[in-house]
Amino acid sequence: MSSSLTEPPERIGPYRIVAPLGSGGMGHVHLALGTADQPVAVKVVRPEFSYEPEFRERFAREVHRARQVTGGDLPRILDADTIGATPWLATEFVPGPSLQELVRRIGALPEPAVRHLGRSIAQTLSYLHTTGVVHRDLKPGNVLISPTGPKVIDLGISRAMDETPGSDSGEFAGTPGYMAPETAREQDSGPPVDMFALGAVLVFALTGRGPFGDGHPSAVIYRISHQDPDLDGVPPSLRGFLAACLDKDPARRPTAAQALQALGGPVAPAASASAWLPQIAVAVLDGVEHDHRAALRPFLEAPQPPHKSGKARTLALIGAAATALVLIAGAGVWAVTGSLADGEESTEAAEENGAESSDEGDTETGVSGREQCDPSVHLAPEYVEAATPEPTLPSDPASVRFSNDGTVLAVVLKSDVVHLWDWENGVALAAIRLAGTIPFREIEFSPDGCFLAHGAKDGAYVYSLETGEHTVHLEGRDVRSVAFSPDGTTLAMADQTFLDSNGGIYTVDLATGEDVTRFETGSPHGHSVVYSPSGSQLAAQDGKGDVRVWDAATGEELRIAQNLPFPSWRALDFFTDDVLVALHDKGPLVIDVDLEEGGTYYEPDDEPPGDTIKVAINREHDLMYALYMGEEDEDGGAFIGYRVLNIRTAEDVTPEVDDGLGFALLDVHPDGDVIANIPPDNSEVQIRDAVSLEPIEIFE
């Protein structure tokens, strides 16, 4: 999980620590109580940054700037220590969900509530711009919904108007979907970028979606730069104003002051949530407040901090509480949103008013703007809600796959549901029902951990783990297998459609979904496809059994091996960029891509029980796991045997295992130390040591 499980300090400065709330790239965040028992959010800088003079200078500069702009609807900075051994920062605690979270829970907001929302945000932007500061990352996740009105947070990538772009810590700032075209082009980011974001935020509040859709960040940025915003569902009374905010020419957008007047003029803090929000939203806020009180109650009643039980208490507060902490000023002003109660506490106030409770928290960088996702955390609410109480198998497993960071094991069931497990901690995270007809049930994680993909009878499906949306490429085509390029920009697809001669190997640019390239094969039917570790080469097998290797960038054919068998499962894998492993009746075939012809058959010491059906590569330990299938018996079954071979020496290094181990399908953990496998009877999922094959964990 992404949160730190280390025991927090009892105090930070004058603040009494209640519980750890999570960790970010620059520090650990804690819920704390001040000297008057007021709740605050405290962030402590990571030790490795504490010794960097440049970081300390930037931290101090951002704290100073944030203190200068704590007017309007911005959470107050309460205290900070920028010169001590361990820098820290404390801010006002904001007990409310983000706009992102609220809309996910209850859907779009009515026009009167959105007008109030827009007036308050425009008022804050007008204040910021008057003081010489541009926010530069306004988005639904950076607007907290409190009973008195919205609070704009996260000035972490803001800059003064007299600074040149790139003079601060980040040259490219913002969140796709709410990023102005000029920001995407890395041009000057003045006040108009905030007005573009305001328009996008209000469209999201009115419709439940951004004006430029979701998907891969590059695809969203392309639509922002080249397509008109989608304003379907926006009331006619606001359509013209929002279209002006979203104008691609920054000179034609209204100023914050003009926007404020267009929406109805200055607005005072609301007397209560019901004064500006619909009742279902009020219920959500009431539930959040109830959970906050439940988490704080033991500490308010105790003269000294209650004993913390380490990992169990931390996990309860992080996992069940769904807390999100959002940076406000570069190095660290933030506010807290979401529920903080222990998993056994309930949001009764919200449920009594008809609102559903939610375990998801807001995020620091937005749904589609991440460079890297945590597939154990960044999950769509519907996926999380569908998870089983613990890692179990409601039906027979069909395949397994580790995420690229190794934290999550995906188990595909024959019922076409993917279960995501935190396999090390024994936690069921999510369940995803796959679309399309999927005969082979093989899935792939994207390198950034944000997406899942699989082939189907009607196309290649790519799912956003965080939004729950999916995109179909080669729609209507029979896609046998897919592979993400190591940089995550491209999806390769093996099209095995037999109704015409248009099948074969295709790649699609995931940024646009339109740049489709076909790689020439000897057969118009594709079977397996895989990228080399660096992504410089692409290999595939066609319907004739021919294996080809191409330069992935130019499409130049580098190597061909003809007339190889191809089984039901994936038939190819790279060991290095220059060494490809394919399958042959005699055993795994190791091909040197740099040689014009030939290859080496790897044969185990004992004669295998049948034909080679699958090979998995362990690059960290130079191992190759070869699976063999014998002839069918009278019951329609077949014996599946395995051998472990050293890929560099061809030595058979199969260990002796006493528990009757058998493989049907397996996957190797990214660090090479464990494997996940399904036995031939499909009764369980096993985690085993990758070298000794001794069992570590079994899920049934």
N, C-alpha and C positions, 0 to 999 in steps of 0.2 A: 504494500500500500504506500501511498505517497507521503503519509504523515509520519513524523518522527515518533518513535516509541521510547525514547529516552526519558528518564525521570526529570521533570522540570524543576527549576529552583523553587524554594519556598517564597522568595521575594525577589522582585526586580525593582530597584530603587525603592520608592515608598509604597509600591503596589504589591498586594498579597495575591499570589497566583492561585487561581481556582482550578484550572485544567489546561492541558495543552490542546490547542485547536487545530494545529496543522503546521506544515512547513512549506516555505516557498523557496525560490532560488537563492534568496539572500538571507533568510533567517527563519527562526521558529516563532510562531505566534501563540499567545496565551490569552485566555480570558482571565481578568484580574479584578480585584476590588481595591478602590482607592482608600485614602485615610478616612473618608466619610462613608465608606462601604458603597460607593457608587461604582457600577460596573464599567470597566474600561477594556480596551483592546491594547495589548502590549506586544511589540515585536522586538526580539533580540537578534542582533546581527550574528550570522554564523562566524565562528572563530577564524576561519580561513580568510574572511574579508576584513576582520578587525585589524590585521597587520598590514593592510595595503593602504598606503598614504593616499593614492588617487581615489580609492573607494571612500575613505573617510572624508576627503574633501568634497566629493560629490554628495555624500550623505548629508553633511552639514549644510551644503548649498541648497539642497532640496528641502530640508527641514526649515531653513530660513525662508525660502520662497513660500512654502505652504503656510507658514505663520503669517505671511503678509497678505494672503488671500483667503483668510478664514471668515469672510463675510458671506452674505447671501445664504443659500441652502447648502453650505459645505460643512461637514462634520468638523468640530473644533479639535485642534491639536492641544493636548493637555500638558504634556511634559516630554522632555527628551534629554538624553545624554549623548552628545556627539564626540566627547573627548575622553571618556572613561575607557577602561580596558576592554569592555564589551559594550559597544554603542547600542542604545535602545530607544524606542519611541512609543508614546502612549497617545491614544486618541479617544474621542468621544465614542461611546458605544451606541450604535443605531439598531434598535430592536425591530427589524423588519426585513422582509424578503426583497430581493432585487426585482426589478420589473421583469427581467427574463424569467425568474422563477415564478413570479405571480401569474404571468400569462401562460406559462406551461401548466400551472395547476388549474386555472379557471377559464382560460381562453381569452379572447380579445375583450378589451374594455369598451364601455359605451362612450359616445362622443363627448358628453359633458365631463366625464372623468379625464379623458385624454386632453381636452382643452385646458383643464386645470393643471394637468401634468405638464403640458407644453408651456403654459404661462410661467410656471415655476422654474422650469429648466431654462427657458429663454431669459428669465430674470437673473438667474445665476450666471449664464453665459455673458449677459450684458455687464454684470459686475466684474467678471474675470477679464473681459476684453477691455473694460475701462481701466483696470489696474495693470494692463499690459501683458496678460497671460492668455495663451491659447491652450485649451484642454488637450486636443488632438487625439483623444480616444474615448469619446462619448459613445455609449452603446447601452443596450438594455441591462447588461450585467453591471454597469457602472452607475445605475440609478436605483437607489434604495427607496423602498416605499414605506414611509412611516405614517402614523396616524395624522400628523400635522401637514404632511405633504411629502413630495419627493426630495431626496438628498442626492446631489451629484458628488460622486467620489472618484478616486483614482486619477490624480494629477501626475502620475508617475512618469509619463513621457511628455508632460507639458513643457513649454519653453516660453521665455519672455519674447515679446514681439521684436525686440531689437537684436535678438540673437540670430545668427544665420543657421539655416537648416543643417543638421549634422554636427553642430557645435556642442551638443550635449551627448548623452550616452548612447543614443540610438539614432542611426541615420534613417531608418525606415520604421515609422511608427504608425500604429493604428490597427484596427481590426477589420478584415475583409467583410463586406456587407454594410459597413458604416464608415468606410474610408472614402474620402473624396478622390475623384480621378487625379487631381494634381498631386495628392499624397502618393498614390500608386505609381505615379511617374517620377516620384522623388523630387518634385519641384517645391516651391515655396509653400509652406503650410501656415497661412495666416488665419484670421478669424473665420473666413468663409468655410474652412474645413469643418469647423464646429457646427455651422449652420446646415451643411450637408448631412452631418451626422444627426442633428436634431430632426430633420425631415425623415430620415430613415428610422429613427427611434419611434417617432410618432406613428409612422406607417405600421411598424411592428405592433405597437400598442393597440391600434385600431383593427388589425387584421390577423394578428398572431404569427406573422411571417415578415421577413425583411423585404424591401422593395426589389432586391436583386437576387433573391433566392438563397439557397444553401448549396453545399457541395465543397469540392476542393477549393482552397483559397484562391488559386490561380484562375479557376473558372469564374468565381465570384468577381474577382478583380477585372477580368475580361468583360463581364456583363456591365459592371459599373462604368467602364471606360467606353463601351461601344453600344450599349443597348439602353432603351428607355426604361424607367422604373415601372414595376408592376403595381398599379394603384387600384386594382380590382378590390372592391370592398371598402374603399375609402369614401366617406360621405361626400356628396357633391360640394357641401359648404367648405370642406377643407382641401379638396382636390387641387385647386389652383395654387393655394399657399404651399402645399407640400411639393407640388411639381416645381415651384420656384426655388424652394430650398434644395431640391435635388438636381437643379440645373448643372450641367457639366461645366459651364462657364462660371467661375467663382465670382466674376464681376456682376453677374445677374442675380445672385442670391441675395435675399434680404439680410440686413444686419440683425444682430440679436435684439436691438432696441425696436427695429421695425417689426420683427417677428412677435415680440411681446405685445405690441399694440394691435397687430393683426389678430392675435388670439384672444384679445379682450382686456389687455392692460395689466398693470402690476397686481399681484395677488398676495394677500396676507396669509400667515400660517392658519391652517384649518383648525376649527375648535375640536374636531374629532374625525376619525376615519370615515364615519358615516356621512360626514358633511361633504365629502367629495368622491367617495368610492362606492361602488355597488355593494349590496349586503354580502354577497359571496366572498368578495375581496376582504371586507371587514372581518369575516369569519376566519380567513387565513391569517390576518394580522393578529387577531385574538389568540389563535392557536400558537403562533410563534411566541407571543408574549407569555403565554402560559408555560411553554417549554423553557423559556429563559428563566422564569421564576423557579421552576422545578430544579434546574441545574444549579442555581445560585443559593437555594434555600439552605442546604447543609452548611455552607460556608458563612452565611449571614447569621446562623444560629450558634455557630461555634466560635469561641474566643480565639482559638488557634486553628490553622488550616487542618482539616481532617486528614487522616492518614490516606495517602494515595496508594492504590494497589498496583501501580506500575502498568504493565501492558494491558491488562483486562479493562481497567478504568479508562485508559486512553482510547482503546478501541471502541468502547461503548460511546464515548463522547464524539469520536471522529466518525465512526461508521454509522451508528444509528442516529446521530444528531444531524448529520448532513450540514455541517457548518461551512461557510465560505468566508474567506478573508480577502479583501480586495485592497491592493496598494493604492494610496492616494498620492503620495509624493515620492517619486523616483525610488529613493532608497528606503522609504518605508512608512508613510502614513496610511492607515487602512481602517476599514470599518468591518463589522461583523454582520452577516446576514444568515438567515436560516434558523433551524431548530437546534437547541443546545441540550435538550433533555437526554437522559439515559435512555437506552433502547426500551426499557420497561415503562417509561412515562408515555402517556398518550396525549395527543392534541385534542382533548375532549371539547374545548371551546370551539375549535374549528368544525369538528364533526357534528356538534349539535346544531350548527348553522348551515350544514349541508355541504361544507367544503371538504375535499379529500386531503388527507395528510400526505406528505411526500418526503422521501428520503434523499432526494437529490439536492445538491447545493449549487450555488452559483459558482462561477469559475473566474479565474484571473484574466484570461485573455479572450474569452468569447468562444462560441460554439465552433465556428469554422476558421478561427484565426490562429490556431496553434501550430507551432513548428513541430511539437511532439505531444502526443496524447498519452495519458496513462490509462490503458484499457481496463484497469481494475477500478477506475474512478469516473472517467469521463464517459458515462453511459446514459442513454436515453431513459427517462422515467418508466416508459412502458416496458423496456427490456428488464429493468431492475425489478419492477413489480411482478414480472412473470417468472422470476427466479424461484427455484425450489428452496425450501427452508435450509437445506444443507446439500452438499454435493452427492447426489444420488442419480441413478439411471432409471427414469420412468419407462424407457424402452431400450432395445438393444443398441449399443453404440456402433457407428459405422466408420468413423475416422476420428483422429485426434490431431491437434495442432497447437504448438506453443506460440504465444505472441512473440514478437521480435525482441522485446525486453525481458522475456522469460517469466514475467509475473503471472500471466494468465494461461490457463490451459483451456482450449476450446474443444468440446466433445460434441461431435455431430451424431445425432441419433438417427435411426432408420425412419423415424417419424418426421424427419426434416426439420428438427428443432436443434439449434446450437445452444449448448449450455456453456457459459463462461464461468470458470472456477478460479479462485485464488487457491491454487493447489497446495501451496506451502502451509497456509493457515487453515485449510479445510473450510473455506467460505464459498458458498454459491453466490455469484455476483449478478448474473443476468441470464435470460433465456430469450432467444431470437428465433421466431418462426421464419424459415426461408421461403422466398417466393419462387415461382416457377417449378418445373419438373426437373428433379436433380438425381439422375440415376447413379452417379458415382460419389456424391456427397463429400467431395474434397473442397476445403476452403483454404483461403490464404489471408493472413494479416498484412496490411500495408506496413511499410517500414516505419512510418511515424506512429503506428498504433491507433490511428483514427478510423480505419476502415477495415471491413471484411469483404472478400469477394469470392465468388464461385461461378462455375459454368453451369448452364442449364439447357434444356431442350429448346428454350425460346430466347436465349441470349446470355450475356455475361452480366451478373448482378454485382453491384458495389454498394455496400451499406455503410452509412455514417453511424458509427457506434454511439455518438453523442446525441445526434438529432433523431435517429430512428428512421430517416429517409433513405431511399435507395434509388440508384440510377441503373438503367439497363443499356448496355452497349451491344452492338450487333443484334439488335432486337429482331426476334423471329428466326434467328439462326441457331443451330444446334452446337453449342459451345462445349467442348469436351473438357478443357482445362484452361486455367488462367494463371498468370504470374505477374506480380508487381515488379517493376524495375527497382533496383536497390535505392535509387534516389526518390522513389515514390511518384514520379511524374508520369509514368507510362504503365499501361496495362497490356500485356501480351495475351492473346486468345487463340486457342486452337479450335477452329470451326470444322466440325466433321459432318456438316449437312450433306446428305447423299442425294437430295432431290435435284441438285444442279451441280455445275462445275465451279461454283463461286466460293467453295470452302477453302481451307488452308490456314495459314498463320497470319494473324493481323495484330497490329499494335494500335492503341488509341491514346492520344494525349489527354490525360485526365483533366487538364486545366480547361480545355474547351469542349471536349467530347466529340470533336469534329475532325481532328487530324488523324485519319485512319490510314495506316500503311500496310500493304500486303507484301509478305515475303514470299518469293518464288519457291515453289516446291515441285516435286515430280508427280505429286498426286493432289487433286483438289480437295482433299480431306485431311484435316489436321487431327493429331491425336494428343501429344504431350508437348508442353512448352516450358522452358526454364531459362532464367538469366544467370550469367556467371556472377561470382561474388562482387565484382566491381561494376557490373552492369554494362561492360564494354562489348559483351558478346551475348547473343541469343541463340539458343539451341531448340530444336523441335523435331518431332517425328511425325511423318505423314502417314496416310492410309496404306501406302505400299510397304511401310516399315523402314523407309529411308530416314536416317538421322542427318540433319544438316546443322551447321554452325555458321552464323552470319555475324558480321560486324553490325552491332545494334544501331549504330548511328547512320551508316551508309547503306546497309542492306547487302554489302558484298559477301558472297558465299566464301567461307574460309575452309570448310571441310565437309565431306559427305561420307557416311558409312551406309551401305545399302543392304536392303532385304533383311533387316533385323526383326525378330518377333516383337509384338507389342501386346502386353496383357491388359487387364481391365484397369489396373492402377497406374499411377504415374511411372513412366519408364525411363526417366532421365534425371540426372543431377550432376552439378559441377562439384569437383573437389577444389580446384583452383581455376583461374581464368583459362589455363592452358590444358587442363585435364578434365575430361567429361566421362561420366560413367553411364553406359547404356546397358541394355539387357540382351543376352544371347541364350540360346538353348543350353549351351555348355556352361554358362555362368555369367557373372558380371563381366562386361566388356569395358576395359579402361582405354580411352582414346586420347592420344596426344594430339591436340588440335593443330599444333604446328607441323605435324608430319602429314604428308599427302595421303597416305594410306596406312592400313594396318591398325592393330590394337592388341591388347593383351587380355586373354581370358583368365579370370581368377577362379581357380578350382580349389575347393576345400580338401582337406586331408581325406575325409570320408566322402564316399559318393553321396550326393544329395538325393533326397527322396523324389525329386521330379524337376520340372522346369523352373527357372528363375522367374519370379513374378514381381518382385519389387526390390529396390535397393535404397537404403537410406545412408547418408554420409554424416560422419562425425568429424568435422574438420579440426576440432581442438585436440582430439586424440588419434587422428590419422586412422580412423576405423571405418569400416564399411559393413553394414548389416544386410545380409542377403537372405531373402525369403524364397523358399522353394515350395511348389505345390505338386503333390503326386496325382495319380489318376483318380477319378471319381469312384467311390465305392457304390454298392448296391442301394444305399440310402441317399445317394446324391451328394454325399460329403466327400471331402478329400483331405488327406493329411498335409499339414503345412509345417515344414521344418525350417530351420534357420542356421546360418553360420556367421561368425564374426571374423572378418579378414582385415589385416593391416594393409591399407591401400598403398603404402609406399614400398612395402617389401613383398606383398602377396602372401604373407604368412597367415596360416589359419590360427587365430588366437581365441577361438571360442572357449569360454570358461565352462567348467562343469557346475551345473546348478541343480540342486537337489529337489526343487519343488515342481518338477514337471513342466518347466516353462515352455510356452509355445507362443509364437507371434502370428497374428493375422495382419495387423497394421501397426505401424509405430511412427513416432516422430522424435527427433533429437532436440533436446533443450539447447538454446543458443550458446550457452557456455560449455556445452559438451559433457557435463558431469552426470546428467540423468537422461533417461528416455521415458516416454510414455508409450504404452503399448496396449493393444486389445488382443486377448487370446482368441484362438480359433472358435471357441464356443460363444463368443460375444457376450460373455456373462459379466464382465467387469472392465475397469480401466486400471492399469497397473503403472506405478511409478517405480522405476528400477535404476540402480546404479549403472551408468553407461558402460563401465569396463567390466565389473564383476558380474553384472546382471542380477545381483541380489535384490530382492524386493525392498522397497522403502515405504510405499503406501499403496493401498488397494481401495478403489472406490467401486461400490457395487450398486 
